[in-house]
């Protein structure tokens, strides 16, 4: 009986530890996910602009504006 209680306590402590790690990972993941969604939206907009302007404009070449 004593051993089962010790095992139960150990499992509860491990569960609490894993939950706190999960909360920490979730708090780091939320801003990253928001950044990723923003970046993917920006990338889609750039692709739409490239398609709309075709060969008239080149994005991401590093050339100065008006060169």
VEXMAR-144319 format. One line per field, with one value per residue (C-alpha): z, y, x; residue number from 1; residue in one letter. Coordinates in steps of 0.1 Angstrom, whole numbers, padded with zeros to 4 digits, always signed. Last residue first. Example, Ala and Ser with C-alpha at 12.3 -4.5 7.8 and 13.67 -1.06 7.14 Angstrom:
% VEXMAR-144319
pz = [+0071|+0078]
py = [-0011|-0045]
px = [+0137|+0123]
num = [2|1]
residu = [S|A]
END
This chain:
% VEXMAR-144319
pz = [-0605|-0594|-0559|-0552|-0564|-0537|-0560|-0535|-0558|-0595|-0613|-0649|-0654|-0641|-0623|-0611|-0606|-0586|-0566|-0558|-0548|-0525|-0509|-0503|-0486|-0464|-0453|-0447|-0425|-0405|-0399|-0389|-0365|-0349|-0346|-0330|-0305|-0294|-0294|-0265|-0242|-0254|-0246|-0210|-0205|-0218|-0194|-0165|-0176|-0177|-0142|-0129|-0145|-0130|-0096|-0099|-0111|-0082|-0058|-0072|-0070|-0034|-0026|-0044|-0023|+0009|+0000]
py = [+0517|+0534|+0518|+0503|+0467|+0441|+0416|+0410|+0421|+0427|+0449|+0451|+0414|+0405|+0433|+0414|+0381|+0398|+0417|+0385|+0368|+0398|+0395|+0358|+0365|+0391|+0367|+0340|+0364|+0374|+0338|+0330|+0359|+0349|+0313|+0325|+0347|+0316|+0291|+0306|+0306|+0271|+0258|+0272|+0258|+0224|+0225|+0233|+0203|+0180|+0190|+0185|+0151|+0141|+0152|+0132|+0102|+0103|+0107|+0077|+0056|+0066|+0057|+0024|+0017|+0024|+0000]
px = [+0181|+0149|+0149|+0183|+0190|+0189|+0171|+0143|+0114|+0119|+0094|+0081|+0086|+0052|+0035|+0005|+0023|+0051|+0025|+0006|+0039|+0047|+0012|+0017|+0051|+0035|+0008|+0034|+0054|+0023|+0013|+0049|+0050|+0018|+0030|+0063|+0043|+0022|+0051|+0070|+0039|+0030|+0065|+0062|+0027|+0039|+0069|+0045|+0023|+0053|+0063|+0028|+0025|+0059|+0048|+0015|+0034|+0058|+0028|+0011|+0043|+0047|+0011|+0015|+0046|+0028|+0000]
num = [67|66|65|64|63|62|61|60|59|58|57|56|55|54|53|52|51|50|49|48|47|46|45|44|43|42|41|40|39|38|37|36|35|34|33|32|31|30|29|28|27|26|25|24|23|22|21|20|19|18|17|16|15|14|13|12|11|10|9|8|7|6|5|4|3|2|1]
residu = [X|X|X|X|X|X|X|X|X|X|X|X|X|X|X|X|X|X|X|X|X|X|X|X|X|X|X|X|X|X|X|X|X|X|X|X|X|X|X|X|X|X|X|X|X|X|X|X|X|X|X|X|X|X|X|X|X|X|X|X|X|X|X|X|X|X|X]
END
